[in-house]
Amino acid sequence: MEKLIFDQVVLVGCGIDVHKDIIVATIRKSEKEYETKEFRSYTSSLTELREWCKSERVTHIAMESTGVYWKPVFNIWKRVI
C-alpha cells in the first residue's frame, strides 16, 4: 500500500485525547518533530497543558472526548483571552 503524504497547513497543532482522569496531548510541528505529554484532570494540571501549548506557539487544537470530560479542558482556555 502506498503511503499518503499530506501538505502541512497548520504550523503548530495539538491533538488532545480527554479521559476521565487523564489527558494525553501531542504537539506536532512537523512529520518528525512532535512531543506527547500526559496531564491529570485537575485545574493546576490543565493550566500546565495550556501554558505548554502557549510556550510551543500552538495555533490549532483538536480535541477528542467521550461524555462531558472535555468541558474542564475547554473552559481552561477561556482564561487565555
Residue pairs with C-beta under 8 A, 6 or more apart in sequence:
8 30
8 31
10 59
10 60
11 29
11 57
11 59
12 27
12 28
12 29
12 56
12 57
12 58
12 59
12 60
13 27
13 28
13 58
13 59
13 60
13 61
13 62
14 25
14 26
14 27
14 28
14 53
14 56
14 58
14 60
14 61
14 62
15 25
15 26
15 28
15 61
15 62
15 63
15 64
16 23
16 24
16 25
16 49
16 61
16 62
16 63
16 64
16 73
17 23
17 24
17 25
17 63
17 64
17 65
18 63
18 64
18 65
18 66
18 69
18 70
18 73
19 41
19 66
19 69
20 41
20 69
21 40
21 41
22 38
22 39
22 40
22 41
23 38
23 39
23 40
23 41
23 45
23 46
23 49
23 73
24 36
24 37
24 38
24 39
25 36
25 37
25 38
25 39
25 49
25 52
25 53
26 34
26 35
26 36
26 37
27 34
27 35
27 52
27 53
27 56
27 58
28 34
29 56
37 49
37 52
39 45
39 46
39 48
39 49
41 69
41 72
43 72
43 76
46 72
46 73
46 76
47 76
47 79
49 73
49 76
50 76
50 77
50 79
50 80
53 61
54 80
61 77
63 70
63 73
63 74
65 73
